[in-house]
Amino acid sequence: SELPVLVDFYATWCGPCQMMAGILTQVNDHLKGQTKIDKIDTDKYPQIAAQHRIGALPTLVLFKGGQPVDRIEGVVPTDQLVTRLRGKLG
């Protein structure tokens, strides 16, 4: 992708992951055109989760140029996440 990609590694049974879904919608509104947000269900794609050493859910990984540049585990409030991502996107 030309844009940096924020990947949300989640599972449907994970309560904190469901909280992050709403937060990521707000983050997407703040960062439109600066990043893409994709979701990977670790139950459906365990090999991708293993490849990226996902041990906790939710885990967000920011990729730039196909390489991971930041990793965030757990629920992060919208404002903190936007601030952190802006620091990595610039």
Secondary structure, 3 states (H helix, E strand, C coil): CCCCEEEEEECCCCHHHHHHHHHHHHHHHHCCCCCEEEEEECCCCHHHHHHCCCCCCCEEEEEECCEEEEEEECCCCHHHHHHHHHHHHC
